[in-house]
Every structure is written in C-alpha cells, then in structure tokens.
Amino acid sequence: MYQILSELNKTSGITGSMLVGQDGIVIAADLHSGIQDDTVGALASSIISSVQKSLEMLKQTPLRQVTVEASQGKFFLTDVEVGVLVVTTEPSVNMGLVRLEIKNAAAKLKNR
C-alpha cells in the first residue's frame, strides 16, 4: 500500500496521500503537507459519512468521490472499497490529471 501511495505522490501538485478506514482510522499514510495523519483521517471520515447520508436521502448512491477545495489546497476523498483514499494537493493543481492518477491508484488498491 505504501508503494501505491508513494507512486501517487510523485504526481505534479499532489502533496500527500493516505488510506483511511471507514471509521477514520489511518491504514497507511504518506503525507507531506504538514497535517497530522489522525486529523486528516477524522476529517475524511466525517465528510464521507455526511455526504453518504445526503446521497442516500437523494437516492444517489454509491458515493465515488468528494472534492473539497480550500484556499490552501484541495482534498480528494475516494471510496476504494477497503477504505477511503485521501489525496491532498496544491491549490492550482491540474484536477484532471489528479483524478486520473487517483483512479489508477484506486484500481491498484482494490486489487490488493
């Protein structure tokens, strides 16, 4: 898993990545953004839980990916069956490239 995260982090604009269980527990992490792993794990779990409940009410399940954009960067939260793949990026990242690389990493994680 760490190798998949490390490869993902080589993508231009990505500042870190991690795999978080549905309960917010960090499974594997390779963050370089200066944010603590546990904090990101708890944040990811909270966001995913809220969005899943909203999607269920709208009958739009299953959740595939959530993108959070902030002034200091972006967070991509992607369901990969074994957990949630969290990717942090720079603010002006090429979102198409990041989504493609996340898709490739997600496929690798699902096949493990």
Order of alpha helices (4+ residues) and beta strands (2+ residues): alpha-beta-beta-alpha-beta-beta-beta-alpha
